[in-house]
Amino acid sequence: MGKKKQEARDKQQLKDALADDLKQKLQQMKTELKEEDEKRKEREKERLIKQRKEKEKNKSFEELLNESGLDWRQYK
């Protein structure tokens, strides 16, 4: 009878070890996905900033003057 109890205990320990291993792997995957998501957001942010700078650079003189808020008639 003692042998069956020992086998049951061994199986339970194996299950626990597998469960812990699985938990650890899932936690690691979650961390990696979170890091990847943050990197993706950072790249997107950089892309938008670059796009905005490019747009700024390509604006005509008239657009820049209109945005400046200065009344060019005062400087004639």
N, C-alpha and C positions, 0 to 999 in steps of 0.2 A: 504493500500500500504506500510505503514511503517513496517508492520510485515514481509512481504516478504524480504525487504531489510535487516532486522535484521537477518532472517534465513540464507540468503545468506552470510552475514558477519560472522555468527557463523560457517557455513560450511567451509568458507575460513580459519578462525582461526584454526579450527580443522585440516584441511589439512596442514596448516603451522606447527602446533604442531607435527603432525605425520611425516612430512618431516624433521623437526629438530631432532626429536627422531631417525628417520632412519639414518640421517647423523651422529648423535652422535654414534649410534651403529656401523655403518660402520667404522667410525674413530677408535673406540675402537678395532674392529676386526683387522683392518689394523695394529694397534700398537701391538696387541698380536701376530699376524703373524710375524711381523718384529722381535719381541723379541724371538719368537720360532726359527726363522731362524738363528738369531745370536747365540742362545744357541746351535743349531745343528752344526753350523760352528765351534764353540768353542770345542764341543765334538769331532768333526772330527779331528780338529787340535791336540787335546790332544792324540787321538788315533794314529795319524801318528807319533807324537813325541815318544810315548810309543813303537810303532812298530820299529822305528829307533833305539831307545835305546836297545831294545831286540836284534835287528839284530847286533848292535855293540857288545853287550855282547857275542853273539854266534860266533863271528868271530874267526877264527883260529889265532894262533900266527903269522903264515906266512903272512896272509892277513894284519894284523896290521903292521907288519914290512914293507911290501911292500908299504903301504899307508903312512908310517911315513916320507918317503923321505930320510931316512938315508941310507948310504951305509954301510951295516953290515961288508963288507970286511975290512973297515978301522979299525974296532975294534977287529979283530982277534988276 
